[in-house]
């Protein structure tokens, strides 16, 4: 495991209560918090494994969000910090289960 990856995992877990989510930027990921954005060369899939599954949900191939930061949602969109994010077709069933949309 690379030092950058270990640091990102540590920072992500340490700011869990202020973390809004993770955005994929091709070969990089951006962890979005209230105070700063952390960008590192890592795939979103490898970071997803390290995040607590009860606290975060993968809603789209490019987005993992903190469940406790979701302000509103529909079957197609999730709103976090006044930003609407799409729910991908492949992720809708899991999102529906987690957010009790059924």
C-alpha positions as CSV (number, residue, x, y, z in Angstrom):
1,X,0.0,0.0,0.0
2,X,1.5,3.4,-1.0
3,X,2.1,6.1,1.6
4,X,-0.3,8.4,-0.2
5,X,-3.0,5.7,-0.1
6,X,-2.4,5.1,3.6
7,X,-2.6,8.8,4.3
8,X,-5.8,9.2,2.3
9,X,-7.4,6.3,4.2
10,X,-6.3,7.7,7.5
11,X,-7.6,11.2,6.6
12,X,-10.8,9.9,5.2
13,X,-11.5,7.9,8.4
14,X,-10.4,10.7,10.6
15,X,-12.8,13.2,9.0
16,X,-15.7,10.8,8.6
17,X,-18.1,13.1,10.5
18,X,-17.2,16.0,8.1
19,X,-16.7,14.0,4.9
20,X,-19.2,14.7,2.2
21,X,-18.1,12.1,-0.2
22,X,-15.6,10.9,-2.8
23,X,-15.6,11.9,-6.5
24,X,-13.7,10.0,-9.2
25,X,-11.5,12.0,-11.5
26,X,-10.3,9.3,-13.9
27,X,-7.1,8.0,-12.3
28,X,-7.5,10.2,-9.2
29,X,-10.1,10.5,-6.4
30,X,-11.1,13.7,-4.7
31,X,-12.3,13.3,-1.0
32,X,-14.6,16.3,-0.3
33,X,-14.7,17.6,3.3
34,X,-16.0,20.8,4.8
35,X,-12.6,22.3,5.2
36,X,-10.6,20.9,2.2
37,X,-10.4,18.6,-0.8
38,X,-7.9,15.8,-0.8
39,X,-6.8,14.6,-4.2
40,X,-4.7,11.4,-4.7
41,X,-3.9,9.0,-7.5
42,X,-6.1,6.1,-6.6
43,X,-9.1,4.4,-8.1
44,X,-12.5,4.9,-6.6
45,X,-13.0,1.1,-6.3
46,X,-9.9,0.7,-4.1
47,X,-10.9,3.5,-1.9
48,X,-14.5,2.1,-1.6
49,X,-13.1,-1.0,0.0
50,X,-11.5,1.0,2.7
51,X,-14.5,3.1,3.6
52,X,-17.1,1.9,6.1
53,X,-20.0,0.4,4.1
54,X,-22.6,1.6,6.6
55,X,-21.4,5.2,6.5
56,X,-20.9,5.6,2.7
57,X,-22.8,4.5,-0.4
58,X,-21.6,4.2,-4.0
59,X,-24.3,6.0,-5.9
60,X,-22.7,6.3,-9.4
61,X,-19.5,5.1,-11.0
62,X,-18.0,8.5,-10.2
63,X,-19.4,9.1,-6.7
64,X,-19.4,7.7,-3.2
65,X,-21.3,9.8,-0.7
66,X,-21.6,9.9,3.1
67,X,-25.0,8.7,4.0
68,X,-25.4,11.1,6.9
69,X,-24.7,14.1,4.6
70,X,-27.5,13.3,2.2
71,X,-30.0,16.2,2.4
72,X,-32.6,14.9,0.1
73,X,-33.1,12.2,-2.6
74,X,-35.3,10.8,-5.3
75,X,-35.0,7.5,-7.2
76,X,-32.6,9.3,-9.6
77,X,-30.8,12.0,-7.7
78,X,-29.2,12.7,-4.3
79,X,-28.6,16.1,-3.0
80,X,-25.5,16.9,-0.8
81,X,-24.4,20.4,0.1
82,X,-26.9,21.9,-2.4
83,X,-25.3,19.8,-5.2
84,X,-27.4,17.2,-7.1
85,X,-25.6,14.0,-7.9
86,X,-27.0,11.3,-10.2
87,X,-27.8,7.8,-9.1
88,X,-26.4,5.4,-11.7
89,X,-28.6,2.6,-13.0
90,X,-26.2,-0.1,-11.7
91,X,-26.4,1.4,-8.2
92,X,-30.1,2.1,-7.9
93,X,-31.1,-1.2,-6.2
94,X,-28.4,-0.8,-3.5
95,X,-29.3,2.9,-3.0
96,X,-32.9,2.0,-2.7
97,X,-32.2,-0.6,0.0
98,X,-30.0,1.7,2.0
99,X,-32.3,4.7,1.8
100,X,-35.5,2.7,2.1
101,X,-36.9,4.1,-1.2
102,X,-39.1,1.0,-1.9
